[in-house]
Amino acid sequence: MSFLYDPRSHFNLANLFTMVNIAAGLVATYLVSQHHFALAALFAWIGGAFDIFDGKIARKYNLSNEFGVQLDSFADFLSFVLVPVFFIFVGVYEKMEGAWFVLASVVSVYYVISGLRRLIQFNIDADPGSVGKYFVGVPTPLGAILLWLVWLGNLYGLVPAPLVVVLMALIGWLLNSNVKVPHP
C-alpha cells in the first residue's frame, strides 16, 4: 500500500480522494436527470468535501504531481461546472420556452466554456504543491456555490427564471474576471 503515499503514483491517497469527487459528480448528474434533486445535491456536496480534502492531503503528505493537478481540474469541471449547470438547466430552464429557452441554452454553454477556460488557465499557471494567498477570478467551487444559491432562490420563488439566466451569465463572467478572492 506504499503507492498511497508515493507522489509518482496516479493512485496516491490525494488522487483517490479526487476520484471520489468525480464519482460523486457522476452520481449527482444521473440523479438530476431523474429529477432527484435532493439526493443529487447531497452527492454534489460530497464531491465538494472530497475536493477540499484532496488538496489538503496532497499538501500534507507531499503528494502533489502534474497528474493530480490535471485530475483535480477534471473533477472540478465535472462537479463544479457541469453539475450545477445541469441542475439549473433541468430544474429551471426546461420549463422555459421560445427565445428565453434559447438564451438560457446559450448562457449555459457560455458558463461551461468560462469554467473550462478558468480551469485550463489555472493548470497552465499552477505550480504543483503551492497555494497562493488569493485566486484571481471566482474559483469554480465558489461559482458552483453561487449557482446553487441561485437555483435554491428559484426553487423557493425568490429568483424568477429570467433572472437566473442573468445571474448565471454574471457568475460565468466572474470566473475569468480580475476579482481577487482570498484563498481559504
N, C-alpha and C positions, 0 to 999 in steps of 0.2 A: 504493500500500500504506500510505498515511498513516493509513487507518482503523484499522490495528492499534494505533496509539498515540494514538488520539483517544478521550478518556474519554466522549464523547457517542455513540460507535459501539456498537451492540449486538454487533458482531463484532470488538471490540478483542481484543488478544492475551490478556488475562486471561479474557475471556468465552469465547474459543475453547478455552482450557485447561479451563474448566468444562464446555464441550460435549463434550470428550473424556471427561471424568469421566462424563457422562450416557451416552455411547455405551458406555463400559466397563461401566457398571451394567446397561444393557440386555442386553449380550452375556452378562454374568455370570448374569443372570436366566434367559436362554434355556438356558445351559449347565447350570444347576441343574435346570431342568425336564427335561433329557435325562440327568440323573444323572452328568454330567461334573464332579464336584466339584473336582478338582484344577485343571482349566482355569478353572472358574468362580471359584475362589479367586484365581487369577492375575489375572483381569480385575478382580476386586473390589479387589485391591491396586494395580493400575494406576490404577483410578479414584481410590483414596486418594492416590496420588502426585500425580496431576494436581490434586486438591483442595488439597494443600499448596502446589503451585506457583502455582495461580491467584491465591491471596491474596497471595503474595509478589510476583508480577508486578504485580498491581493496585496494591500499595503502592509498589513501586519506581518504576513509571512513572506514578503518579498516575492510574490508570485506573478507580478505584472510582466507581460510579454506582449509582443506585437499581435499574436493570435488572440489573446484575451481582449486587447483593445478593439480589434475588429469584431470579435464575437459580441462584446458588450454593446457596440453600436448597432449590430444587427438586432439584438434583443431590445434595445431602446427603440429602434424603428418599429418593431412589431408591437411592443407593449405600450409605448408612449406616443406613437404617431398613428399607426393603423387602427389599433383597438379603439382609441377614443373617437376617431373619425367614423369608424364603423358604428359605434354606439349612437352618435348623433345622426348619422345617415339613416340607420334603421329606426331609431326612436323618434326622430323629428322630421327629417327630410322626406321620408317615404310618404308622408301624409300631404306633402306639397304637390302642387300641380302647375303646369304651364311654365311661364318664364321664371317663377320663383324656384321651381324644381331644377331647371337648367342652371340658374345662377348658383343654387346650393351645390349642385354637382361640380361646377367649375371651382367654387371656393373649396370644396373638399379636395379636389385634385391639387389646387394651389397649396393647401395646408400640407398635404402629403409631400409634395415636392419641396416645400420650405423645410419640413422636418428632415427630409433626406439630405438636403443641401447642408443644413446645420450639422448633421452627424458626420457627413463626409469631410466638411471643413474642420470639424473638431478632430477627426482622425489625422488629417494632414498636419495639424498644429500640435497634436498630442505628443507628449514625452512620457512613455510608459512609466508609471510609478510616481509621477509628480502631480501635485494638486495646486492650482493657483488660488489666490485669495478671492477671486470673483470670476464669474462667467461673463463673457460679452455676448449679449443676447439672452433671451429666455431659454434655459435648458429644456430639452424635450420632456423630462419628467414634470417640470413645473407647467409647461404648456398643457400636458395631459391633465393635470390637476385643475387648471383653469377651464379646460373644455369640460371636465367632469362637473364643475360648478355651474357652467352654462347649461349643460344637459339637465342637471337637477333643477335649475331655475325654470327651465321649460317644463319639466315633468310636473312641477308644483304650480304652474300657471303664472310664474313671475316674469318669465322671459319669452315673449312671443317668437314664433319660428323665424320671421324675417330678421329679428334682432340676433337670433342665434347665428344666422348667416354672416351678419356684420361682425359679430364678436369672434367667430372662427377666423375670418379674414384678418382681423386685427391681431389676434394671437399668433396666427401664421406669420404675419409681418414681424412681430416681436421676436420670433425665434432667431431671425437673422439681423436684428437691429443692433445698435450700439449701446443699448441699455445694459448697465452693469448690475449683475445680480450676485450678491455675496455667496461664496461657496460655504455650505454648512460645515 
